[in-house]
Amino acid sequence: MGKDKVFNIISPPSELTQKDKVLARSYKDLIYFGRAFLPNDFLNKSQSPFFHHEIAKKLITSKPGARI
């Protein structure tokens, strides 16, 4: 047959730390989540307006009544 290819499911630590940073920031910032995981849905030329950040914070909050 040939040489067996080595496949490692665990990423090297340098990649894990970068991925962990992206996930941690995505958990706290809905705009960042969208830009990181849905890049074709955002215009990279411009920043999101301030009120988008305000609404995004209200959408991901877990405080009772804060989403209203």
Backbone hydrogen bonds, N-H to C=O, Kabsch-Sander energy under -0.5 kcal/mol:
donor,donor_aa,acceptor,acceptor_aa,energy
7,F,5,K,-0.6
8,N,6,V,-0.5
9,I,7,F,-0.6
11,S,9,I,-0.6
15,E,12,P,-0.8
16,L,12,P,-2.1
17,T,13,P,-2.5
18,Q,14,S,-1.3
19,K,15,E,-2.7
20,D,16,L,-3.0
21,K,17,T,-2.0
22,V,18,Q,-2.0
23,L,19,K,-2.6
24,A,20,D,-2.7
25,R,21,K,-2.4
26,S,22,V,-2.4
27,Y,23,L,-1.8
28,K,24,A,-0.9
29,D,25,R,-1.7
33,F,29,D,-2.2
34,G,30,L,-2.2
35,R,31,I,-2.3
36,A,32,Y,-2.7
37,F,33,F,-2.7
38,L,34,G,-2.2
41,D,38,L,-1.8
42,F,39,P,-1.0
44,N,42,F,-0.7
46,S,43,L,-0.8
52,H,49,P,-1.0
53,H,49,P,-1.0
54,E,50,F,-1.8
55,I,51,F,-2.4
56,A,52,H,-2.5
57,K,53,H,-2.1
58,K,54,E,-1.7
59,L,55,I,-2.1
60,I,56,A,-1.5
61,T,57,K,-0.7
66,A,63,K,-1.7
68,I,65,G,-0.8
